[in-house]
């Protein structure tokens, strides 16, 4: 039992948060859109990559995921000006275009002082740094 606990601790620490990690990640899912059934998403940015924005549906928080993978944002952009980093991407939606359902949602966020804010909703979440984006799948939800 001790080996299992130690192994789990090492596994969780492998994607550990640090103050110098490459990726800036929301701690909790962020409400990003005006679509009524659009779940809040976890978002990660790499300020050094002009296309470095990723998303996933979080588990209990953003340290786990309920989606099949961590997805790079479609047509993603990241830029910094002064103390603010902005990012945007297109989020594909499942719908019926014959009914006029939107097939994508534009997502824009701004990072300032360790908080990521959705431009559309004004919702904010604190961020942490991560060395990697190997977000484990939440099992047994």
Secondary structure by P-SEA (a helix, b strand, c coil): caaaaaaaaaaaacccccccccbbbbcccccccccccccbbbbbbccccccbbbbbbcccccccccccccccccbbbbbbcccbbbbbbbbbbbcccccccccbbbbbbbbcccccccccccbbbbbbbbccccccccccc
